[in-house]
Each structure stands twice: as C-alpha cells, then as structure tokens.
Amino acid sequence: MTSVGTTTPSNPPRLLIVGGGAAGCLVAIQVLRRARGPLLIEVAEPRPRLAEGVAYATGDPAHVLNVPAGRMSALPEQPDDFRRWAGSDASAFLPRGRYAQYLRDVLAQAIADAPPQVTFRHRQDRVLSLRARTGGGFTAVLPHRFRRDVDVVILATGYDGPGSPGDAVDDARSRPDCGDLIVDDVWAARDTSARAPSTTSQASPEGPRELIAIGTGLTFVDQAATHLGRAPENTIIGISRHGWLPHAHRGHHGEPPPFTATSDTEVGDMVTFLRGLGDKWQDGVDALRPHIQTIWRQSTDEQRQRFLTENGAWWSVHRHRMAPEVAERLRSWQSEGRLQIVRGAVSEVSRSGSRVVVTTTGGQVISGDALLNCTGRDGRPRRGLAAELLTRGLATSGPMGWGLGVDLPSLRVRRSATEAHTSLYAIGPLVLGELFETTAIPEIRAQAALIAEAVCSALSPVTPA
C-alpha cells in the first residue's frame, strides 16, 4: 500500500475512492488540489499502478488516443496541460499508455502540493461491498474480511465487462467444444510481456494467425492494429450488423454551426441535425457536445430507446472516431486483403478441428483460429460493487438500465427514486444512463471537480485559525 503525507491527525475524515483508473485518478487529483483541513484519501485499486483502467493500461503504441492531445488535459483550468507535458502538437493523437503516465505525474504533483495534514494512499485491494453506517458514512468490506470505516465513498469503477456478442456466441462460449476458441473480454486477456491485448488460443504453437471479431467499433480497431502489426501474415475479419468502421477525425476543425437546444429537443434531433450538415457533420458534433447531456436527460425513455434502436450504431461511428493515421493503416490493410469487414449477424458458431467456424445470417461461413468479442463495454452493472449495491437495494439503476441512478447535478447515488445518499457518489461510465456523454476525459474531469468541491466542503474545509 502506497502512503504519502505527514502530521495527519490520528483520526482524520476518510475518503475512499473505489477504482484507480482515469476517473479515480481525476477525482483524487481534484480533491488533493482542494483539501485544506485534515483528510485521509484512499484509492482502492487492485492493479499495482494507478491510471491503468481498460482504456489506458495498454502499452501497445498502436493504441492511440481517440481525442487530440490539445483536448486531453486533466485540469479544467489548464486546457493545454497534457500537450505541454507531452511536448506535442495540440492535434497529435498520442499513445494511450503515455496518457496513463501523464495522469500519474499530475497525481504525484497534486500529492506533493497538498497540505501536510492530507494523506494519500493507494490500497491495492478490491472493495467487495459497502455497508451503510448508522451515524453516516460506510464500512467498506475488502478481501480476507478486512473492513474499513470511511466517511465518503466515490465510485469510479468504470464498466463491469464486455457487452454480449449475441445469443449464438454466448451459447458457443458455454460449450466445451468451442469455449477455448472464444475470447470474451479482449482487455482482460492481456499479453503481460508486451502489455497489449492477447488472444491466446491454443490453435497453433505460434499463436493465432486468422482472427474473427464480432463488432467493428473502436475495440475492434485496437485489436486489428495489434494483431496485424505483429506479423505480415496475420489477418482479421470483423462482423457487425451494419459493417461500419468508426469515422476518422479530420486534420482540422471548422467553425461549429449554430445549434440551439430547446426544452422540446430530444435525442433523435441530434442525428437529424448532423445529417443535415452533409460533409460538415464533424463540425456539428462540436456544436452538439455542450448540449448532449441536457438533451439526453430531457428525453423520455421511449425517445432514448428509439434513438438507440434506429440510430445508435450511426451515432457511435460518427461520435466516437479514430485517429486519422489509424484510419489510414486500416485502409491499407483492407487493400491488402488482411482486414475484411462483413455485414451481418452471427447465426451459428461451431468447431472444426482446431478452428472456430462462424456462420452469418447472410449465409457466409468464416473460419479462423479464434473468435473475439469486440462489441465494446456493457453499460449495465452485472458484477462487481455496483451490481452488489443494486442487489442489496443500496442503489438504483440508471435510465436504460445503464450504470447507477444519481441525483443531478450532485452525482450522489440514489438509494430510491426520491432519495439520494449524502456520502456516496458515482463518476464516469457509472453515470452513463443519466448523462449519456460521460466517458470522455473532458466530461469526467468536470464531474471530478464538481464532486471534489462538495467532498472538500464537507470533509476538509479550511481549519479556523
């Protein structure tokens, strides 16, 4: 356990941040920068290094940020901070592993600058459960029956796991004849020597050469970059209902067109607006972004579901884009025949010898050494602490079943439709259902500042002279 701090009173207020990925680091940074009175800050994160959640734990230089460096500062009041730290152009798309190091450096500086009565600890543990205390706060239950009383908890656990690739793949994964050829969570199966995703099928001694992937979004893009970059004979086939890859960012930004959101604007109107801009739709995304959370919140569940059903995939490939240089590599691999995109869904998965065989709804039969689930992360809490809180009635689900229900704008977790906890917060992907636009650094850093202000006002105000 890492501990930094001096002259802290024997029983200071205690803040527990559950999760030490990007969201956990960002909120820790903001609390450290605001704390003035005695305070013990603990980040519960099983990984040995902070800032290495799903997005930034990769060490593969082919996995670059999907946002240019000029927009990735951890500090809202210093928008150029990451670019200056990296010594890059504002338009550069840098390796994601470098961003993890940047977050650790900013965190280390915040720890060094904090008052001596503020202590920071990285507790390399997983929080299994929370128990509400009668006098306020919570008891955190950790492995080996260890318990820790804390005054405030911030949930920054991110997504629980991958989404479902469909019934046919789910069924095959549970069968002994196919299960060893299917990689369900490509980010959990990491090649520790290279710190890059590994698809360790036993199909051949030298590793899989021909991969099949379900889903062709940003997760697929990363897997393709890693696999095709390893050996010139490697190939990958991506299957998705629409057969779309994410669009690429442009090399320049135009003037955002005027957009006004009224109380009647609903989520489907965002797609209508972008489609009406023709080839200037990327400028339209910039115009929409400040309004997306408000539009999502004021839309009904019926409007949200219609948007997701009719335009969810279209929105995803336009909103969540890849770096221009990554798009160029993918086009090159497509022209070489090493990367193929198939439009359709999977109707059957079987095994033939050491290979997996996939049949699509269009009748295509595709075989490979391994099948990857590249459908992205699932917004619904299915396991882990968030799911445990839901099961025990300490939290409610967010809209669409995504994440947790929170009071807005405070981000305090709801225990019922009418009541929110006073000392339990959620940040980042855990509030996906409430805010929709909540997985990118600009949104998460704003949430971190808001929560930190409330926490420090309650736990670490300026000590009277």
C-alpha positions in Angstrom: 0.0 0.0 0.0 1.4 3.4 -1.0 1.1 6.1 1.5 2.1 9.8 1.2 1.6 12.5 3.8 2.8 13.8 7.2 1.5 15.1 10.5 -2.1 13.8 9.9 -4.2 13.6 13.0 -4.9 10.1 14.3 -8.5 10.0 13.2 -9.0 12.4 10.2 -12.0 12.3 7.9 -11.7 9.4 5.5 -12.5 9.5 1.7 -12.5 6.2 -0.2 -12.3 6.3 -4.0 -13.2 2.9 -5.4 -11.3 2.4 -8.7 -8.0 3.8 -9.7 -8.4 4.2 -13.4 -8.7 7.5 -15.2 -11.8 8.6 -13.4 -10.5 7.6 -10.0 -7.2 9.5 -10.6 -9.0 12.6 -11.9 -11.2 12.9 -8.8 -8.3 12.2 -6.5 -6.3 15.0 -8.2 -9.2 17.4 -7.7 -9.7 16.5 -4.0 -5.9 16.9 -3.3 -5.9 20.3 -5.0 -8.8 21.5 -2.9 -8.3 19.8 0.5 -7.2 22.2 3.3 -8.1 20.5 6.6 -7.0 17.0 7.8 -8.1 14.3 5.3 -7.2 10.7 4.5 -7.7 9.8 0.8 -7.5 6.2 -0.1 -7.9 4.8 -3.6 -8.8 1.1 -3.7 -7.4 -0.3 -6.9 -6.1 -3.9 -7.2 -3.7 -3.0 -10.1 -0.2 -2.1 -8.9 -0.2 1.1 -10.9 -2.9 3.7 -11.0 -4.4 5.2 -14.1 -4.4 1.9 -15.9 -8.0 1.1 -16.3 -9.4 -0.5 -19.5 -8.6 2.4 -21.7 -5.1 3.3 -20.7 -3.4 0.1 -19.5 -2.2 -0.8 -23.0 1.4 -0.4 -23.8 1.0 -1.0 -27.5 2.0 2.2 -29.2 -0.5 1.4 -32.0 -3.3 2.1 -29.4 -3.6 5.9 -29.6 -6.0 8.3 -28.0 -9.2 8.9 -29.9 -9.0 12.6 -29.0 -6.2 15.0 -29.9 -3.7 16.0 -27.2 -5.0 19.5 -27.0 -8.3 18.3 -25.6 -7.0 15.8 -23.0 -5.8 17.9 -20.1 -6.6 16.5 -16.6 -7.1 20.1 -15.3 -10.1 22.1 -16.5 -8.4 25.4 -15.8 -5.3 24.4 -17.7 -6.6 23.1 -21.0 -3.1 22.9 -22.6 -1.5 20.9 -19.7 -1.3 17.4 -21.4 0.0 18.8 -24.7 2.7 20.7 -22.8 3.6 17.7 -20.7 3.9 15.5 -23.8 5.7 18.2 -25.8 3.5 17.6 -28.8 1.2 19.5 -31.2 -2.3 20.0 -30.0 -3.6 18.0 -32.9 -1.4 14.9 -32.2 -3.0 11.6 -31.3 -0.6 10.1 -28.8 -0.3 6.5 -27.4 -2.7 5.8 -24.6 0.0 4.4 -22.4 1.6 7.9 -22.3 -1.7 9.3 -21.0 -1.7 6.9 -18.1 1.8 8.1 -17.2 0.7 11.8 -17.5 -2.2 11.1 -15.1 0.2 9.6 -12.6 2.5 12.5 -12.9 -0.3 15.0 -12.3 -1.4 12.9 -9.3 2.1 12.9 -7.9 2.3 16.6 -8.2 -1.0 17.1 -6.5 0.1 14.9 -3.6 3.4 16.8 -3.3 1.5 20.1 -3.3 -1.2 19.1 -0.8 -1.1 20.4 2.8 0.9 18.2 5.2 -2.3 17.1 7.1 -3.6 15.5 3.9 -2.6 11.9 3.3 -3.0 9.9 0.1 -2.8 6.1 0.0 -3.2 3.6 -2.8 -4.7 0.5 -1.3 -4.1 -2.4 -3.6 -7.4 -4.1 -2.8 -10.8 -4.7 -4.3 -13.9 -3.4 -2.4 -16.3 -6.2 -2.3 -19.2 -4.5 -0.5 -20.3 -1.4 1.3 -22.4 -1.3 4.5 -24.1 1.9 5.5 -23.2 3.0 9.0 -25.9 4.3 11.4 -24.1 7.5 12.1 -23.3 8.2 8.4 -20.7 7.0 6.0 -19.9 3.4 5.1 -18.0 0.4 6.1 -16.1 -1.0 3.2 -15.7 -4.7 3.0 -12.4 -5.8 1.4 -10.9 -9.3 0.8 -10.0 -11.5 3.8 -12.9 -10.0 5.8 -11.0 -6.7 6.3 -13.3 -3.8 7.0 -12.6 -0.1 6.7 -14.9 2.7 8.1 -15.0 5.7 5.8 -16.9 9.0 5.7 -17.4 9.4 2.0 -17.2 7.0 -1.0 -16.7 7.9 -4.6 -17.4 5.0 -7.1 -15.1 5.2 -10.1 -15.1 1.6 -11.1 -15.9 2.1 -14.8 -17.6 -0.6 -16.9 -18.1 -4.1 -15.5 -17.2 -6.0 -18.6 -17.9 -6.6 -22.3 -21.2 -6.5 -24.0 -23.0 -9.5 -25.3 -21.9 -10.6 -28.9 -25.3 -12.2 -29.4 -27.0 -15.5 -28.4 -25.1 -17.7 -30.9 -21.7 -16.7 -29.5 -23.0 -16.7 -25.9 -24.2 -20.2 -26.4 -21.0 -21.4 -28.0 -18.9 -19.9 -25.3 -20.5 -22.1 -22.7 -19.9 -25.3 -24.7 -16.7 -27.2 -24.1 -16.1 -27.8 -27.8 -15.9 -24.0 -28.6 -15.2 -22.2 -25.3 -11.4 -22.3 -25.6 -11.5 -20.6 -29.1 -13.6 -17.6 -27.9 -12.1 -14.6 -26.2 -14.9 -12.8 -24.4 -13.1 -10.0 -22.8 -10.2 -8.9 -25.0 -9.0 -6.4 -22.5 -8.8 -8.8 -19.6 -6.7 -11.3 -21.7 -3.6 -9.1 -21.8 -0.1 -10.1 -23.0 1.8 -9.1 -19.9 5.2 -9.1 -21.7 4.1 -6.6 -24.2 1.3 -5.1 -22.1 -1.0 -5.4 -25.1 -4.2 -7.5 -25.7 -3.6 -11.2 -26.2 -5.8 -13.6 -27.9 -4.2 -16.8 -26.6 -5.9 -19.6 -28.4 -4.3 -23.0 -28.3 -4.9 -23.3 -32.0 -1.3 -23.2 -33.0 2.1 -23.1 -31.2 3.0 -19.7 -32.7 -0.4 -18.2 -31.7 -3.5 -17.3 -33.7 -3.0 -16.0 -37.3 -6.5 -15.7 -38.6 -8.9 -13.9 -36.2 -12.6 -13.3 -36.4 -14.2 -10.5 -34.4 -17.8 -9.6 -33.5 -18.1 -5.9 -33.6 -16.3 -3.3 -35.7 -16.1 -0.3 -33.4 -13.1 1.2 -31.6 -12.4 -2.1 -29.7 -12.1 -3.9 -33.0 -9.8 -1.1 -34.3 -7.4 -1.7 -31.4 -7.4 -5.4 -31.8 -6.8 -5.2 -35.5 -3.9 -2.7 -35.0 -2.2 -5.1 -32.5 -2.8 -8.3 -34.5 -2.0 -7.1 -37.9 1.0 -5.2 -36.7 2.6 -8.3 -35.1 3.2 -10.3 -38.3 2.6 -9.7 -42.0 0.7 -13.0 -42.5 -1.9 -12.2 -39.8 -5.5 -11.4 -40.9 -8.7 -10.4 -39.2 -12.3 -10.4 -40.2 -14.8 -8.1 -38.4 -18.5 -8.8 -38.4 -21.2 -6.3 -37.5 -24.8 -5.7 -38.3 -24.1 -2.5 -40.4 -20.5 -3.3 -41.4 -19.3 0.2 -40.4 -15.9 1.2 -39.0 -15.6 4.4 -36.9 -15.1 7.5 -38.9 -11.7 9.3 -38.7 -11.1 12.6 -37.1 -10.2 15.3 -39.6 -6.9 17.1 -39.5 -8.5 20.4 -38.8 -11.6 21.9 -37.1 -14.0 24.2 -38.8 -16.4 26.7 -37.2 -19.2 24.8 -35.4 -22.5 25.6 -37.0 -25.2 27.2 -34.8 -27.3 24.8 -32.8 -29.8 25.7 -30.1 -31.4 23.2 -27.8 -34.8 23.9 -26.5 -36.9 22.1 -23.9 -38.5 20.2 -26.8 -35.3 18.9 -28.3 -34.9 15.2 -28.0 -32.0 12.8 -28.8 -33.3 11.9 -32.3 -33.0 15.5 -33.2 -29.2 15.3 -32.8 -29.0 12.8 -35.7 -31.3 14.9 -37.9 -29.0 17.9 -37.2 -25.8 16.1 -38.2 -27.2 14.5 -41.3 -28.5 17.9 -42.5 -24.9 19.2 -42.4 -23.6 16.9 -45.2 -19.8 16.7 -45.2 -19.6 19.3 -42.4 -21.1 16.9 -39.8 -17.8 16.8 -37.8 -18.2 20.5 -37.0 -21.8 19.7 -36.0 -20.5 17.2 -33.4 -18.5 20.0 -31.7 -21.7 22.2 -31.8 -23.8 19.4 -30.2 -21.3 18.4 -27.5 -22.2 21.0 -24.8 -25.9 20.1 -25.2 -25.8 16.3 -25.3 -26.2 15.6 -21.6 -29.1 18.1 -21.3 -30.9 16.7 -24.4 -30.4 13.1 -23.2 -31.8 14.0 -19.7 -34.9 15.7 -21.0 -35.7 12.9 -23.5 -38.2 10.2 -22.5 -37.2 6.6 -22.2 -39.2 5.9 -25.3 -37.3 8.6 -27.3 -34.0 7.3 -26.0 -34.8 3.7 -27.0 -35.9 4.7 -30.4 -32.7 6.7 -30.9 -30.6 3.7 -29.8 -32.6 1.2 -32.0 -32.7 3.3 -35.1 -29.6 5.4 -34.9 -27.4 4.0 -32.1 -24.8 2.5 -34.5 -24.8 5.5 -36.8 -24.3 7.8 -33.8 -21.5 5.7 -32.4 -19.3 5.7 -35.6 -19.8 9.4 -36.0 -19.4 10.5 -32.4 -16.6 8.1 -31.4 -14.0 8.5 -34.1 -10.5 7.2 -34.6 -7.2 9.0 -35.3 -6.5 9.8 -38.9 -3.3 7.8 -39.0 -5.1 4.7 -37.6 -7.8 5.0 -40.3 -5.1 5.2 -42.9 -3.5 2.0 -41.7 -6.8 0.2 -41.7 -7.4 1.3 -45.3 -4.0 -0.1 -46.2 -4.7 -3.4 -44.6 -8.1 -3.6 -46.3 -6.5 -3.0 -49.7 -4.0 -5.8 -48.9 -6.9 -8.2 -48.0 -5.6 -8.6 -44.5 -8.6 -6.8 -42.9 -12.1 -7.6 -44.0 -15.5 -6.3 -42.8 -18.6 -8.4 -43.2 -22.0 -7.0 -42.7 -24.4 -9.3 -40.8 -25.0 -11.0 -37.5 -23.8 -14.4 -36.3 -26.3 -17.2 -36.5 -24.1 -20.2 -35.6 -20.7 -20.9 -34.0 -19.1 -24.4 -34.3 -15.7 -26.0 -34.2 -13.8 -27.8 -37.0 -10.6 -29.3 -35.7 -8.6 -26.6 -34.0 -10.5 -23.7 -35.7 -13.7 -21.9 -34.9 -16.4 -21.6 -37.7 -18.9 -18.8 -37.8 -22.0 -18.7 -40.0 -23.6 -15.3 -40.5 -27.3 -14.5 -41.1 -26.3 -13.8 -44.7 -25.1 -17.4 -45.2 -21.4 -16.7 -45.1 -19.2 -19.3 -43.5 -16.0 -17.9 -42.0 -13.3 -19.9 -40.1 -10.4 -18.7 -38.0 -8.1 -19.5 -35.2 -10.0 -17.6 -32.6 -13.2 -15.5 -32.2 -13.0 -12.2 -30.4 -15.8 -10.3 -28.7 -15.2 -6.7 -29.8 -18.7 -5.4 -29.1 -17.3 -2.9 -26.5 -18.2 -2.5 -22.9 -21.6 -3.2 -21.3 -23.2 -0.2 -19.5 -25.3 -2.5 -17.3 -23.8 -3.4 -13.9 -23.6 -7.2 -14.0 -20.9 -8.0 -11.4 -18.7 -6.1 -9.0 -19.5 -3.5 -6.5 -22.1 -1.6 -8.5 -24.1 -4.8 -9.1 -23.8 -5.7 -5.4 -25.2 -2.3 -4.4 -28.2 -2.8 -6.7 -28.9 -6.3 -5.4 -28.9 -5.1 -1.8 -31.1 -2.1 -2.5 -28.5 0.5 -1.7 -28.6 1.9 -5.2 -31.0 2.2 -8.2 -30.3 1.6 -11.9 -29.8 4.5 -14.2 -32.0 5.1 -17.2 -32.0 2.3 -19.8 -30.5 0.1 -17.1 -27.1 1.7 -17.6 -24.9 2.4 -14.6 -26.4 3.7 -11.4 -29.1 6.3 -10.8 -27.7 9.6 -9.4 -29.0 12.9 -8.3 -28.2 15.6 -10.7 -26.1 17.7 -10.7 -24.6 16.5 -7.5 -23.8 12.9 -8.8 -24.9 11.5 -5.4 -26.0 7.9 -5.8 -29.8 7.3 -5.5 -31.0 4.8 -3.0 -34.5 5.2 -4.3 -36.4 7.3 -6.8 -36.9 10.1 -4.3 -33.8 9.8 -2.0 -30.0 10.0 -2.6 -27.2 9.1 -0.4 -25.4 12.1 1.2 -21.9 10.5 1.1 -21.9 8.1 -1.9 -21.0 9.5 -5.3 -20.5 8.0 -8.8 -18.4 9.3 -11.7 -17.6 8.4 -15.3 -19.2 5.4 -17.0 -21.2 4.6 -13.9 -23.5 7.5 -14.7 -23.9 6.6 -18.4 -27.6 6.2 -18.1 -28.1 9.6 -16.5 -25.8 11.6 -18.8 -25.0 9.5 -21.9 -22.0 11.7 -22.7 -19.8 10.7 -19.8 -16.9 8.5 -20.9 -14.5 11.1 -22.4 -11.9 13.0 -20.3 -13.5 16.5 -20.7 -16.7 15.3 -19.2 -15.1 13.2 -16.5 -12.7 16.0 -15.3 -15.7 18.3 -14.9 -17.5 15.7 -12.8 -14.4 15.2 -10.8 -14.2 18.9 -10.0 -17.8 19.0 -9.0 -17.6 16.1 -6.7 -14.3 17.2 -5.2 -15.8 20.6 -4.3 -18.6 19.0 -2.4 -16.4 16.5 -0.7 -13.8 19.0 0.5 -16.5 21.4 1.7 -17.9 18.6 3.9 -14.7 16.8 5.0 -11.7 19.1 4.6 -12.7 22.8 5.0 -10.1 25.4 5.9 -9.2 24.9 9.6 -10.1 28.0 11.7 -7.1 29.9 13.0 
